[in-house]
Amino acid sequence: MNMATIETPVRLSLTRSFDAAPETLFDAWLQKSWADWMGPEGAICLSCEVDPKVGGQWRIHSRRPDGSEFMLGGVYKEITRPSRLVFSWNGCFSGPQASTVTLTFKPKGAGTEMTLMHEGFVDEEQRDRHNEGWSTIFERLARHLA
């Protein structure tokens, strides 16, 4: 007997407006200063590697306020300045397989509306944890750009 399984992708979509031009916001994702705001509140970057080209890798090694360390990394899949950025996402907060982050940047008045689509979660719980994480990261990014 054949059985079909329909899999619904578990994704997260977040949109936020920033008081920065699309180019400025886009470039913040490709610079070593990325480590200043990527991660939970209070995290301190220990090392950051960024190779901003399609196929290039990125890695961040950070320490949380409680002293525990974490690593994040991935590969840039698409870089279309200043409108779209796609990269893989892998690390301690993810499942066994890399997921994919797609960022789109649209001018909005004097600023930018940025939408993040994070796809490939194992389950809703993992997605919800990332929702909390990305929300914090967006706050840190806004302060970094101010």
C-alpha positions as CSV (number, residue, x, y, z in Angstrom):
1,M,0.0,0.0,0.0
2,N,1.4,3.4,-1.0
3,M,1.0,6.3,1.5
4,A,1.5,9.9,0.6
5,T,2.8,12.3,3.2
6,I,2.1,16.0,2.7
7,E,4.7,18.1,4.4
8,T,4.0,21.7,5.2
9,P,7.1,23.8,5.4
10,V,7.6,25.4,8.7
11,R,8.7,29.0,8.2
12,L,8.9,32.3,9.9
13,S,8.3,35.7,8.3
14,L,9.0,39.0,10.1
15,T,8.8,42.5,8.7
16,R,10.2,45.6,10.3
17,S,10.9,49.2,9.3
18,F,14.3,50.7,9.9
19,D,15.5,54.3,9.9
20,A,18.3,53.6,7.3
21,A,18.6,53.6,3.6
22,P,18.2,50.2,1.9
23,E,22.0,50.2,1.0
24,T,23.0,50.9,4.6
25,L,20.7,48.2,6.0
26,F,21.7,45.7,3.3
27,D,25.4,46.3,3.9
28,A,25.1,45.8,7.6
29,W,24.4,42.1,6.9
30,L,27.7,41.7,5.0
31,Q,30.2,43.5,7.3
32,K,32.2,42.2,10.2
33,S,30.2,44.6,12.4
34,W,27.4,42.0,11.9
35,A,28.8,40.4,15.0
36,D,28.0,43.5,17.1
37,W,24.3,42.8,16.8
38,M,23.8,39.2,15.7
39,G,22.7,37.0,18.5
40,P,20.8,37.2,21.8
41,E,20.8,40.4,24.0
42,G,24.1,40.8,25.8
43,A,26.0,38.3,23.6
44,I,29.6,39.2,22.9
45,C,31.3,38.2,19.7
46,L,34.5,36.3,20.1
47,S,35.2,35.9,16.3
48,C,33.5,36.8,13.1
49,E,34.3,35.7,9.5
50,V,32.5,37.2,6.6
51,D,33.2,36.4,2.9
52,P,30.4,38.4,1.2
53,K,30.1,36.7,-2.2
54,V,27.9,34.0,-3.6
55,G,29.3,30.8,-2.2
56,G,31.3,32.6,0.5
57,Q,30.9,31.5,4.1
58,W,30.0,33.5,7.2
59,R,30.7,32.4,10.8
60,I,30.1,34.0,14.2
61,H,31.4,32.6,17.5
62,S,29.8,34.4,20.5
63,R,29.5,34.2,24.3
64,R,26.1,34.7,26.1
65,P,26.0,36.7,29.4
66,D,25.8,33.3,31.2
67,G,29.2,32.4,29.8
68,S,28.0,29.7,27.4
69,E,29.2,30.0,23.8
70,F,27.5,29.4,20.5
71,M,28.5,29.3,16.9
72,L,26.4,30.3,13.8
73,G,27.4,29.9,10.2
74,G,26.3,29.5,6.7
75,V,26.9,30.2,3.0
76,Y,25.8,33.2,1.0
77,K,23.4,31.9,-1.8
78,E,22.3,35.2,-3.4
79,I,23.5,38.8,-3.0
80,T,21.5,41.4,-4.9
81,R,22.4,44.8,-3.5
82,P,20.4,46.5,-2.1
83,S,17.2,44.5,-2.5
84,R,17.7,40.8,-1.6
85,L,20.1,38.6,0.4
86,V,19.8,34.8,0.8
87,F,22.1,32.7,3.0
88,S,22.0,29.3,4.8
89,W,21.8,29.3,8.6
90,N,23.3,26.6,10.7
91,G,24.2,26.5,14.4
92,C,23.3,25.5,17.9
93,F,19.8,27.0,17.6
94,S,19.0,25.0,14.5
95,G,18.2,21.4,13.8
96,P,20.5,18.9,12.1
97,Q,20.1,20.5,8.7
98,A,20.8,24.1,7.6
99,S,17.8,26.3,7.1
100,T,17.6,29.3,4.7
101,V,17.2,33.0,5.5
102,T,15.9,35.4,2.8
103,L,16.0,39.1,3.4
104,T,14.3,41.6,1.2
105,F,14.8,45.4,1.5
106,K,12.2,47.9,0.2
107,P,12.5,51.7,0.4
108,K,9.9,53.1,2.7
109,G,10.0,56.9,3.1
110,A,13.5,57.8,4.2
111,G,14.0,54.3,5.6
112,T,13.7,50.7,4.7
113,E,11.1,48.0,5.2
114,M,13.0,44.7,5.7
115,T,11.3,41.3,5.5
116,L,13.0,38.2,6.8
117,M,11.8,34.8,5.7
118,H,13.4,31.9,7.6
119,E,12.6,28.5,6.1
120,G,13.4,24.9,6.8
121,F,12.6,24.5,10.5
122,V,12.1,21.0,11.9
123,D,9.0,22.0,13.8
124,E,6.9,24.9,15.2
125,E,8.9,24.9,18.5
126,Q,12.1,25.6,16.7
127,R,10.4,28.3,14.6
128,D,9.0,30.0,17.7
129,R,12.4,30.0,19.4
130,H,13.8,31.7,16.2
131,N,11.0,34.2,16.3
132,E,12.1,35.4,19.7
133,G,15.8,35.4,18.6
134,W,15.2,37.3,15.4
135,S,13.0,39.9,17.2
136,T,15.9,40.5,19.6
137,I,18.4,40.7,16.7
138,F,16.2,43.3,14.9
139,E,16.2,45.4,18.1
140,R,20.0,45.2,18.3
141,L,20.3,46.0,14.6
142,A,18.2,49.1,15.0
143,R,20.3,50.3,17.8
144,H,23.5,49.6,15.8
145,L,22.2,51.7,12.9
146,A,21.1,54.6,15.1
